[in-house]
Amino acid sequence: MDRKKQTLEALFSYKIGCFLMTYLGAEIATWLLYRIVCSTSFAISNILGPQEEIAVGGNPVTYLRVNTSSLPHALTMHMVSYVERADMQILVAKDIIPDPDFLAKCFEEELMDMKEAAH
């Protein structure tokens, strides 16, 4: 994570986004971004959440989830870690991946194997 923070990826993405919005306008920038997203078939995100339990309005937060529903991907996987617990969500196009439960079980088994190998 520290190496990722030290890269210039975020800075370049921001600068390119500003350039597109300033010189081409929001409509063209949105169209270009949508075209980029449409050219991918798999997206994964791994978000590091808070390491301590948090509360909203005095109510403890038990888990955090991220969800997208309009991306034209066959497979989207989100992982969010919160208080040393990771939650995984898998969104699939059922016409392309007919058995998402089997796919989720495969992901779970492989993540457990990676965890065992890391210790």
N, C-alpha and C positions, 0 to 999 in steps of 0.2 A: 504494500500500500504506500509506503514511504517513497519507493522509486516511482510509482505512478504519479504521486503528487509533485515530484521534481521534474517531470517531463513538461514539454511545452505544448502538449496536446490541448489542454484546456484554453491556454492563451491563444493558440492558433484558431481553435474553433470559435472562440469569442470574436476575434478580429475578423475572421471570414464572415461570421454572421452579421457583424456590424457593417462590414463593407457591402454585403448583399442587400441589407435593409436600407442603407443610405443611398446607394447608387442604382439599385434595381427596383426597389420598392418591396412592400410586404407581399404583394401577390406573387411576384416572380420568386422571391425567397422561399415562400411557402411551397410553391410548385416544385422548385429544385429540391427542397428537403423531402417532400413527398416522393419524388422520383428516386432519391437515394434510398429511402426506406423501402420502397417497392422493389428495389433491386436486391434486397436481402431476403433470405428464406428462413433465417434463424436469428433470434436475438436473445441475448442473455444479459442480465444485470445482477450485480452483487453489491448490495448496499449495506454499508456498515452503519447500524443504528446505534442508539444510546447504549452505553455499557452499564448504566445504572437504571433501576426502575424509575419510570416517570409517572406523573399523575396529571390529568386534565380536569380542572374544576373539582379537585379533591377525589376524583375517581381514578384508581390505578389502571394503567394501560397494561393489558396482558400480552398483547402481540401487535406487531406492525405489519402491514401488508402493502404491497405496491401492485397496482393492476392497470393494465392497458387493454382496451377492447377494440380499437379501430385500426390497429396495424395490420397490413396485408401479409402477415407471415404465416407459414405453415406451423411454426413452433416458436413459442416465446416462453422463456423461463426466467422467473424472478426469484432471487434469494435475498432475504433480509435477515440480518442477525440482530438480535435484541436481547440483552442481558444473557449472553453466552448460550443463546438458543437460536437456531437457524430455521426459518420457515421457507419452504419452497412452494412456488405456484407454477403450474405449467398450463399454458393456454395452447390449444391445438386447433387446427382446422380438421374437423372430423371426417371430411371427405378425403383428406390426404393421410391422416393418422387415425385409423378407425378404433384403436384400442389404447386410449390415453392412460388408462389405469396400469396396463402392462409397461408402458413407457415410464411412468412415474416410479414404478417398482424398480425398474432397471436403473434409473437415476439414483434412487435411494440406495440400492445395493452398491453401486460404484462409489458414491460419496462415502459410504461406510468403509469400503475397502481403502479409499484414499486416507480416511481418518486413521485406520489401523496402521497403514504403511507409514504415516507421519509420526506415529508414536514409537 
